[in-house]
Amino acid sequence: MILEAFIQILISSLVATSVMTLFSYIISESFRELYKEPVLLSYCLTTLVISLSAKTKNILGWIIHYAIGFLFVLGYYLIWENEIMNKTWTAALILGAISGIIGIASWVIIFKISDYKPKIDFKGYYLQLFFVHVIFGLSAFTVYTLF
């Protein structure tokens, strides 16, 4: 049972993170802005005093991005399985919105800690970040309910 739940969470998080990232990349290209979370993470890692190659920091950015997605879906799992919220589209929308707010707050902190100041439209970045997390929540729910 534990293995099945882990696989359910893992697959749901991989799909939801991939869908979210795809939308971030599409929005990034459409507005000619750097709204790509894994790339921004790798740049933030570059400003920290960590002796890693650029390639390793890039890979680490992607790993961190997907690990965070896993943690979000793990949170959804705990909420759903402990019946704090029902497994519904509305709940998925709400969880996605909450994830978006957490994501925005996290990026504000990440930019402060890393002292990385990208030349981006922060208002636009945070707005798209909110909406791609809503997409994340809906995607996670869709895959999660397939099990």
Secondary structure by P-SEA (a helix, b strand, c coil): caaaaaaaaaaaaaaaaaaaaaaaaaaaaaacccccaaaaaaaaaaaccccccaaaaaaaaaaaaaaaaaaaaaaaaaaaaaccccccaaaaaaaaaaaaaaaaaaaaaaaaaaccccccaaaaaaaaaaaaaaaaaaaaaaaaacc
